Amino acid sequence: MKSLSILSVIAILLAGIVGSQGQNEVKPTVYEKIPAIDLSQFSEKQHAAIIKRANSEGCDCGCKMTVAECRNDDQTCGKSITLVKAIIKDITGKDVKLAATKPEADDRIGKPLDIKFTSIDGQKIDVSKMKGKVVLIDFWATWCGPCVAELPNVKRAYDKLHSKGFEIVGISLDSKESALRRFVKKEKMPWPQYFDGKGWKNSISTSHGIRSIPAMWLVDKQGNLADLNARPDLESKVEKLLAVPSPESD
C-alpha cells in the first residue's frame, strides 16, 4: 500500500509539471499585416483569410518561421515573397506585385561604427582601427537557417575580395560556444567571431538595435557605416566601396 501511495504521489507531481509546462508554452506571434502589401484592396473576408494562412503556413527558406513572421522579421526573404503571392493568388485569384520594403532613413549611415571585442580565437578586434578596409559586420547564428543559406555568398565575396581589402567581422548570437566553434571550423570561416553566450541578448547586437538575423552591415574605408542591408548584391556593393580611395590617399 505504501508503494502504491508513493507512486500515486509521483504521478500527481508529474501531471502538475506537465500541466505547468503546457501553460507556459509561448504561442507564436500573430501578425496583422504583411509588409509591402496593401491588404485594404481585398474584402474583409479575403483579408482575414490571407492573414490566417500567412500566420499558419511555414516559410521554406529554412528560418523555421511562419510566412507572416518571416515577412515581418526578414523583409529581404525572396521565398516568403513568393509564398505570400501564392497565398493571395489562391484566395483572391489576383496576381499581386510585391516590392521590397524600402528601409527608413537611418542617421547612423555615414557615421563611425564603434565595435570592439576579443574574438573566440583571441584576436583583439576594433572596427574603428580598420580604416582603409571595407568591413562586413555579419550578425548571425549557426541555428539561423537564412544565415546558413547566405554563407556561400559571403564566403564567395570574401575569397574574391579579401586580398583587395575586404574583411568580415562575425557577431554570433549563438548560446553555445562549442556549436559555434564546430560550425566555424567545418565551414572554414577564417574571419573573427564575437561570442558572449547571451543569444538574442548578445551585448553588441542589442546595443546596435538588431531585431532579426541575418543582419549584414558594411563599413567603408573611412570607418563609417555605409549600408545596413548588405545581403542583396553583397559582392558588387563591396567592390564599389573598395574602388573608393583609402583615407591615406586623400
Secondary structure, DSSP 8 states (H G I E B T S, - for coil): -HHHHHHHHHHHHHHHHHHHHHHH-------S--TT--GGGS-HHHHHHHHHHHHHSB-TTSS-SBHHHHHHH-TT-HHHHHHHHHHHHHHH--------------TTTTSB---EEE-TTS-EEEGGG-TTSEEEEEEE-TT-HHHHHHHHHHHHHHHHHGGGTEEEEEEE--S-HHHHHHHHHHHT--S-EE--S-GGG-HHHHHTT--SS-EEEEE-TTSBEEES---TTHHHHHHHHHTS--GGG-
